[in-house]
Amino acid sequence: ASIDLVKSRNTWVKQLGGAAIYTAMAAKIFSDTGVVSRVGMDFSPGFYSILRDAGVDTYGLKKVRGKSTTFKIEYDEAGIASYGAYELNVGVHIRPEDIPNSYLRADAFHLAPMAASKQGRFIQFLRKKTMAKISMNTHIGYFSKYRREILKLIPRVDVFALNDEEAKALTRTKSLSHALKAFKKKRHNLIIITTGPGASVILENG
């Protein structure tokens, strides 16, 4: 979970954000969901209300001393996001043991962007403790340090999601078609590449 400072149509708004939050809200259409995250003392009580009103369980939110993860995001007229400065703050300390025991009965888990080494520990923990499906996404900011590690994680999860710019950066190619060819050569289960607000490309077992 994060606090996002978002600019759209020349207006800045502070709002609840984070890949885990949006995934939980979308998954709620199909099943009960909960979110696991470390948030700071600046995390508004109103954010808890938004989640509860959406039917998302908040038992996995752990409030600790410090500031929440924050992102600065600008959207252009086409709805394409541009990410500016971000601060991980207390979010950097999240660990598999933060997952409530009651959540381990879930059928699926989604891992939001974090250091690939930490995502790997979550995958190992969940494979040992559960029979659940695992999905994962990442962030281009991690590629310079963790690119090879991220590529090694892809076949270890059931679903790997990213956008077209991330796909090109991760495969070091200049077009989406070349990125797809590169992914086909690597072991994977299901890869979802979003190509804008209204479309995605799905790659399943080649």
Secondary structure as UniProt FT lines:
FT   STRAND          2..8
FT   TURN            9..10
FT   STRAND          11..17
FT   HELIX           19..27
FT   TURN            28..30
FT   STRAND          33..34
FT   STRAND          37..39
FT   TURN            41..42
FT   HELIX           45..53
FT   TURN            54..55
FT   STRAND          56..57
FT   TURN            59..60
FT   STRAND          61..63
FT   STRAND          69..75
FT   TURN            77..78
FT   STRAND          81..87
FT   HELIX           89..93
FT   HELIX           96..98
FT   HELIX           101..105
FT   STRAND          108..111
FT   HELIX           116..129
FT   STRAND          133..137
FT   HELIX           140..142
FT   HELIX           143..153
FT   HELIX           154..156
FT   STRAND          159..163
FT   HELIX           164..171
FT   HELIX           176..184
FT   STRAND          190..194
FT   TURN            197..198
FT   STRAND          200..204
//
